[in-house]
Amino acid sequence: MLKSCCAGFGSVALAGLFAEEAMGMRPRGDRPLLLDPSDTNPLGIRVPHFQPRAKRVIFLFMHGGPSQVDTFDYKPKLQKDDGKPVPFAKPRVQFAQTGNLMGSPYKWKQHGESGAWVSEIFPETAKVVDDLCFIKSLHGSNPAHGAALLKIHTGSENFVRPSMGSWITYGLGSENRDLPGFVSITPTLGHGGVNNYSSAFLPAAYHGTAIGHAGIRADQARFEHMTAMGDARIQREQIEFIRELNRRAPDPASTALEGRIETFELAFRMQGVAPEVLDISGETDETRRLYGLDESVTENFGRQCLLARRFSERGVRFVQCTHSYKWDQHGNLENDHRNNAAEVDTGIAALLKDLKRRGMLDETLVLWGGEFGRTPAAQDGNGRDHNPHGFTMWMAGGGVKPGFSYGATDEYGYYAQEDKVHVHDLHATILALLGINHEQLTYRNAGRDFRLTDVSGRVVQEIFT
């Protein structure tokens, strides 16, 4: 009977998966995105508020703070006035003292049909510039790395709050029950550390799952605590035994206990799936060359980008790649920014090209940037200080206008001036691209409703296709 009906069982399972996916894409209006207590799968696909433009996010995080005026925000006036005093008031609170203006040491050219200006240190990214949507008027509030990293990742610089990836997986779930909904590849150990990918007071299922950490290379990074201990039958019995012990606890409905059980369950299922995702030996030689895996300088970040594509195509909702911690050039900017860009440039361009040829870019939002920018005024003669008052990030795919630039800093690149975009606005915009009303994505904790954008946030609809 089983032999003759096996095809029928497969059809029933397939119909169930299609139904779940269809439900997850159906808009739900302005009702809050809240967990259904009867839902036994915290990472099940959830219904967005309105039709999403993107289904998933890949965040390419440049830890340290790339200089906007040396990468994508060309300032002819800064070049002309190199060495002159800053002709306006510097911020009242500065991370350190800076001197006169310092022009970019790099050559600049316009690229693509959009004519976007790109520094010479990003030659490969320049080739795909018509896929990029620049936001050149971002601003935050804190010039210290730790607070700024927390602000970009969690929306708060002062308190432990759920990270952006955790909020997104809480709101939308994941498309693969056998992998985490939120993966962070070689995340930073400092400047907030695990808090940058933590679920905080959200249920543990939405915590970012790290692959390695910043202290090791990507080819050695693995999921921790996932090694098989005994055969599958024994592991299953162990998990059921732990579940039974937790049921006897004083508060069997505790979210902490449930989160612990779900972690065991996910680790059990991941054993058969995760190793295949991490194993890139099946990728073609052409793909490996595309990501720069045959060159020592580009191999590490290129591998991160390739893994991000592999996780994304398997339904992981949020993937972060971190280039850590190299962009903090208080001195020797000319050499160090050039070297940093050389390490990531190939992987960035490869990811966009690969997603595009696989038909994934339209539904994948790629985000690039750091925790803040840098000052156009010099520090120690050949460096730049932290600058949260005006910096650049870019997006690609996922419903944003390609070959487009929004907002502007002043003529020297110090302050966001035109169409300013706060970090809360950035988060609100990312959520909107995913079909989520940021004001309705809430979670009650300690007597109040929390959200990623706190009590602020404007959706920058001008960048939407």
Number of C-alpha atoms within 10 A of each C-alpha: 5 8 6 7 9 10 10 11 11 11 11 10 11 12 12 12 14 11 11 16 17 13 15 19 19 16 16 18 16 14 11 18 23 14 12 9 7 7 9 9 12 24 23 20 23 26 23 27 25 18 17 20 20 23 24 29 26 27 20 23 22 23 22 24 26 29 29 28 29 25 21 23 24 24 21 14 13 21 16 12 16 17 16 14 12 20 10 7 6 14 11 5 10 15 13 11 12 20 16 17 24 26 23 22 15 14 11 20 13 14 17 14 9 15 13 20 18 24 23 19 21 21 18 17 24 23 14 19 25 19 23 26 22 27 23 26 26 29 26 22 16 21 21 17 21 17 20 27 27 25 25 23 26 31 25 21 20 11 13 17 26 30 27 26 30 31 26 25 27 30 28 26 27 29 25 18 18 21 25 29 32 28 27 24 27 25 26 23 15 15 18 18 15 18 22 29 28 24 25 19 18 21 17 21 27 29 28 28 21 21 18 20 21 18 13 11 15 21 15 10 18 17 19 11 8 15 11 12 9 8 8 13 8 11 16 14 11 13 16 14 12 14 18 12 11 18 15 9 11 8 11 15 11 13 15 16 17 18 18 18 19 19 16 20 16 17 22 20 16 19 17 13 14 18 12 13 15 19 12 15 9 8 10 10 11 9 13 20 15 19 28 24 20 13 13 9 16 20 23 21 28 30 23 29 29 25 21 27 21 17 24 24 17 16 19 27 28 27 27 25 25 21 24 20 18 16 22 23 22 19 16 14 22 16 11 16 20 17 15 21 21 17 21 26 21 25 26 23 22 23 22 22 19 17 19 16 9 9 11 21 22 16 20 28 24 25 21 18 22 24 30 32 31 29 27 30 27 24 23 13 17 15 21 27 24 26 29 23 25 26 33 28 23 17 25 26 25 25 21 25 20 20 18 20 17 20 16 23 25 14 13 23 29 24 23 23 19 14 15 21 26 20 25 26 20 22 23 22 23 24 25 24 27 26 25 28 22 29 20 18 24 21 18 12 10 7 6 8 12 19 19 27 23 15 10 14 19 18 20 19 11 9 18 16 11
